[in-house]
């Protein structure tokens, strides 16, 4: 952490869960994977509050599309009738 660390900008995964309705485990996994800004302090994860709010707003914006594996473009449907996938 830098000298400019402001503890009011960071919340625990438990606080993020209480704020949003997602589980604290979900937020810990997001932080571990680098999908949300977080830092590990001892055994606990701290998340930047602004990043948590941005994540929740994006999930609301996506709606049901957040569960669509094709939305990221990482997978492409094959044109084959057999339903095989291109990788």
Secondary structure, DSSP 4 states (H G I P E B T S, - for coil): --TT--GGGEEEHHHHHHHHSS-HHHHHHHHHTTSS-EEEETTEEEEEHHHHHHHHHHHHHHGGGGG-TTTTSSSEE-S-TT--EE-
